[in-house]
Amino acid sequence: MTVIDEWTGRHANALRAALRLTNEAFAEYLGISPRTVTKWRERPNMVPSPPLQEALDTSLRNAAPDARLRFTANLGLDQQPVPLDQAALTQLNTAIGDLTRVLARLQPGDPQQSPTL
């Protein structure tokens, strides 16, 4: 299960969406005003008070498994890093080199010039 060390407006809004609740329904569920939920949406870096942090922890813990999966996906936490082997790194380095050479050939201020590889 995903654990949030410090909830922010972004996390709270992701939970609201995962539970498929409106601002009003989520506010009622948490026992707070709808304006607070709206502020979380408008200010994603806002950190809720400690009592609200606990309420959000409890809400996530009590959420159905599919809602917890949606919450994780809403935050982009479900994406596993792609392992890079030596062949992939070589391919990436070659592509970066190619792009660097193309960019070096571009003339500043000449929007008509189109680079070729």
Rosetta blueprint (number, residue, H / E / L):
1 M L
2 T L
3 V L
4 I L
5 D L
6 E L
7 W L
8 T L
9 G H
10 R H
11 H H
12 A H
13 N H
14 A H
15 L H
16 R H
17 A H
18 A H
19 L L
20 R L
21 L L
22 T L
23 N H
24 E H
25 A H
26 F H
27 A H
28 E H
29 Y H
30 L H
31 G L
32 I L
33 S L
34 P H
35 R H
36 T H
37 V H
38 T H
39 K H
40 W H
41 R H
42 E H
43 R L
44 P L
45 N L
46 M L
47 V L
48 P L
49 S L
50 P H
51 P H
52 L H
53 Q H
54 E H
55 A H
56 L H
57 D H
58 T H
59 S H
60 L H
61 R H
62 N H
63 A L
64 A L
65 P H
66 D H
67 A H
68 R H
69 L H
70 R H
71 F H
72 T H
73 A H
74 N H
75 L L
76 G L
77 L L
78 D L
79 Q L
80 Q L
81 P L
82 V L
83 P L
84 L L
85 D L
86 Q H
87 A H
88 A H
89 L H
90 T H
91 Q H
92 L H
93 N H
94 T H
95 A H
96 I H
97 G H
98 D H
99 L H
100 T H
101 R H
102 V H
103 L H
104 A H
105 R H
106 L L
107 Q L
108 P L
109 G L
110 D L
111 P L
112 Q L
113 Q L
114 S L
115 P L
116 T L
117 L L
